[in-house]
Amino acid sequence: MRHHEEHAGHRASWLRAGVLGANDGLLSTASLLVGVASASAGRSVLLAAGVASLVAGAGSMAIGEYSSVSSQRDAERADLETEAVELETMPRAELAELTTIYEQRGLPRSLAREVAETLTAHDALTTHARDELGLDPDDLARPLEASLTSAVSFALGALVPLLVVLAASAGFRVPAVVISTLVGLGVLGAIGARLGGAPMLRPAIRVLVGGAAAMGVAWLVGQTFDVAVG
Ligand SMILES: [Zn+2]
């Protein structure tokens, strides 16, 4: 049963990272395409701009995520090493520390002591990792998987406005991208809010207003260049 719950929690955090990546890919590529399309660019320019945005964004997400999650994992490993050394060199102090932790969580002192002694005999490092550091030694941060999740979800998000802009006829490109992007942002916002256990309406409205503003600015920029060039 407990095993099952851990996996569910893990899946939720993965989904959350995926939702954020898709959100970024969707909105940044849509804004770029709205700007380029409103400057009266043709299909080949839109295709090149959209693919460039997808590739650049996915690459940037992958690198950023890899480096930040690597730092997190290094910190987790360093914490575990420190803990192992402390358990080796000052076992009494560590036992007292653990006892205090269980006392603060509501156990009476004698029971806290007993739990601490039993768990220390069973697996001292895992117990300290979990109850003192909040870490599961078998489940440390995974940089490679995190970076792949971000990159792939960004690319999937970016694919939506790219396909829409290529499919739409010239006069409808901007409204088609804007509408499909707002729908996509709404869906992602609802999924994200549900995962976070938060109410859905307010975050969805924030994301939609922000998304509309970003595309509006891009549209204005495109219009400016259209006038300047044409
Ligand atoms: Zn400790």
Residues whose N, C-alpha, C, O or C-beta is under 5 A from the ligand:
A	BS01	ZN	E94 H128 E132
